[in-house]
Amino acid sequence: MDHQHGMFQGFGVRRHSLTSTSIMAGISLDEEVRLYTNNTEREKYNLLATLFGIIVSLEYLERAYVRDSITAAE
């Protein structure tokens, strides 16, 4: 899917590539990375995290239903 015009268009997907070893040498893997710079971006990431949690929960629920661990009524 084309990221410029596909479903990720509103989420500002950015591609970065680190090809230089000098750039990577200055990166600490223990350093915390901030995903947002303002409240709007923070809210966006918060909503995406919530959506991800719902999707994962539904996948587990579907697996339990397929295995007859739960009934349709539950």
N, C-alpha and C positions, 0 to 999 in steps of 0.2 A: 504494500500500500504506500502511496506517495505521502510522505509526512508533511509536505507543504500544503496539500489540498485534502488530506484524508481526515480521519477522526481525531487526530492529535493537533489539528490546526489551532484550536482555542487554548491549548495547554502550553504553547510556546516551547515545543521540543527543540532542543538545541544539540547539535552534534559537535563534539570537540575531539580532536585527535592530538595526542602527545607523541610526537615522533622523535623529539630531541632528548637524548639522555641527560643533557644539562638541565632541561626543564624538569624532568622527573627527579633529578638529584635534589632539587630544592623543595620537593613536596614531602611533607611529613604524613605518614599513614595514621598517626595518632591524633592528628589535628582535626577538630570538629569543623565540618563544612556547613555553612549556613545556606539553606535552599532558597531563602527569600530575602528581599531587601525592603519590603514595605508590608503593611497590613493586608493589602489586597492579595499579594502573592502568598502570604502566610495562610490566609483563609483558603486560597485555591489548593495549596498542598494539604491543608487539614481536610478539606472535602475529598480530595483524591485518596487520602489515607483511609477515610471512612468508607468510601466506595470500595476500595481494595478489601477492607475487612468484611464487608457485606458479601462480596463475590467469593472470598475464601470460605466464609461460613456456609453459603449456599452450596458450594462444592462438597463440603463435608456432609451437609444434610442430604444432598442427592446420593452420595455414596452410601450413607446409612439406610436410606429408603430402598436403594437397589439391592442391598444385602438383606432386606427385610428386618433390619434392626429396629425400625420404627414403622408404624402404620401410617396410612394416609390421614387418618383422623388426628394423629399426634402432630 
